[in-house]
Amino acid sequence: MGEAAYPRCVRTRVTELFGIEYPIFAFSHCRDVVAAVSRAGGLGVLGALYFTPEELEVELSWIDEHVGGRPYGVDVVMPAKYEGADLGDAEELLSRLQGMIPAEHRRFLDDLLAEHGVEPSTETAGRALLGWTDQTARPQVEVALKHPIALLANALGPPPADVVALAHEHGVTMAGLASSARHARKQVDVGVDVIVAQGTEAGGHTGEISTMVLIPEVVDEVGSEAVVLAAGGIGRGRQMAAGLALGAEGVWTGSIWLTVEEADTPERALPKLLAATSRDTVRSRAWTGKPARFLKTAWTEAWESDKSPGYLPMPMQFMLIADALPRIARSGDGELVTFPVGQIVGSMNRVRPASQVVYDLIGEYVDAVERLGRIIEE
């Protein structure tokens, strides 16, 4: 079915707010995906986490040139709580936190990598703090606001009030992720305009409440004060229809873009994503120190085993493993290869263009709404 067969637009508060055809937000670390989704009528959101300010400038300049004048957004990570928040500027913070990582944890990681044949380290962990702290995320915010972005999103707690004010001064809508009604209230209290209510089914950092339960709770709490997007396990049009039926004004999606043609998903991770079922993910602290959902592999099993020294607090856990991740991706037996992904991975079994994913979402959404209409008529 081609693009022409789908409705020209789906009207909600969020489509009116951003001037988009479809209330579909697509989070991705890949600029090609972001631009493709925005051109298809949704709103692509670039995850800035792993980019230096200079790299982010390059990425956003590319999107500006390839998005066709369509709106897009940027997502940063400014945690409300993390280890070392009072340890000075970014350079001092990195140095001091590196010294706080226990030798026991370093030995455990080295032994685990050697057991699976992962090549010795030839890299430094200097990039490990990119975006994980207030000190390192603020330069990313400054870069983002120099571009014509429509949305600035923050994960892991309410963004600082001054960042919200700065975004508003630039005419940029502010979004925040929430995993409970209480968290949503805190976001709104600092001036956030869009609440991404993310259920535990989601990939990456998640709470414990399921999407079906969470959405109406958040809508009841803040729906008259902010726009609510449904997130967590959403990758089908029927799920989109369910999110809107629960009171959301649109959907925030992430995992489904890992297997599109434009994605830069690591070569060794892609086959695992395509083959995985919805039972093949786990929520663990083994990646960042905070609960996050990703593929269940020998990596997650090792950190949960009796031999494990336990997890370090954010951002130290990621600092410990940061330089190991690219080595795992390119060498060893492949058993340690994992990737942040939600339970929707069970439906991610083929590679399609990002635009086709958008149109398939809308097509199934329309079918679901029409089916409900027939039920009411009958």
Steps between C-alpha positions, in 0.01 A plus 500: 500500500646837399507831682198629306278230652541639851313795655662836445499573872382384842394800705582523870627776728855393426470514123360849530780600740781390268336529159551132415275258314522207738536493882802270481826596673807296411799497735824391336874556533520486119455824309379318186209351694410835656486676164312216330225489764452877495481501120237224522274715718606406852758670719850355527694559822879464504651349814798723583640279776810362330603810304755761597372856448709519182359173369146606588549818299591288197202268548247781538641694205454187290141460619430866423606433142314170456177535696323695226399783729303264723513527882729279706627481856800420720509279809758553777562314827522724806432264793338647808730284715842351429830430672741796511250777428706732721847404378575801282510549123482217245876439480544489877189286538629244251840478667367463852230248411748284309705480819193389696437187287603200716780274378268204563260622232782559251632146557154349457452680169846405372442134588156501335638648178792258493266205556311595182808578291452877483817680388705699755428870537674751276259784583438739785184562699516873437161500323324312776336804656354650186149613585463305824529801732379856530854625438541309173144535367480879522744553209279267295196713586686814391584343164145371448341838563714656226306289251133526392385215723134475598546283809757453776446187709667390822519154654556377855314757704376857469734728303652796686254791510750732332535259206121496460495881507783517245317266265185709527700817430603339171141404420577131555251261661639308799429130557583268787473125554298372795445146629235590760233763560717641779791546260269663247386751761863594574560556128200728463596694813827612335319608183525196272245516215492137381503195727626176349327241720727201457399155618737228613477322163721768347866465408766693687425650839157403627289490813292210628144595393359355178392731219133397516483601866730801482343704217158568658666574836725763342218643288281535809785669689629752242296465181336841542840667551723322250481287188549130578669253264468124549828307504623152585444198278337700221590393149170405339204708387267313733724599791492858378120488497504360854726782619268764360197317640665521844517879469842565342530745210768304316767232536871508574684211336863389513581132463323451166746733328796275580413264213410746224714534188640837606609389849865473599439211740823300554541218250525229766197626693257522207452123445436455872234771496329349195497152655400598856158438652326724751633272776862568404547829684589572860486804726837536670754752633787334310525777239473835682444428868130587470231250391495471123357241261717332238560166332553208737845356424808359672575860602186537708533149642858568613408818687214316672715200597651418839842602367386855427628777731169681451414818314656841544284814526442721197716613325777273631353174365504633146843653552624154594366329188514784243820404321406130512178546300660574159747214558213262571326622184794411277674199661453195720249220475201732472328367811547832684346712225191674633305817425237716671160396362143463620264204504365606160815331364285190448324683216821639348567209266568670166688800363291777342557865406418737786229666292329164448497442875321833540242416234446147635440645846239737363337236281453259790391786726224593254389137472480475880299821536262397222451160663406666827262724310324198351472341844326811635265515201405135542 
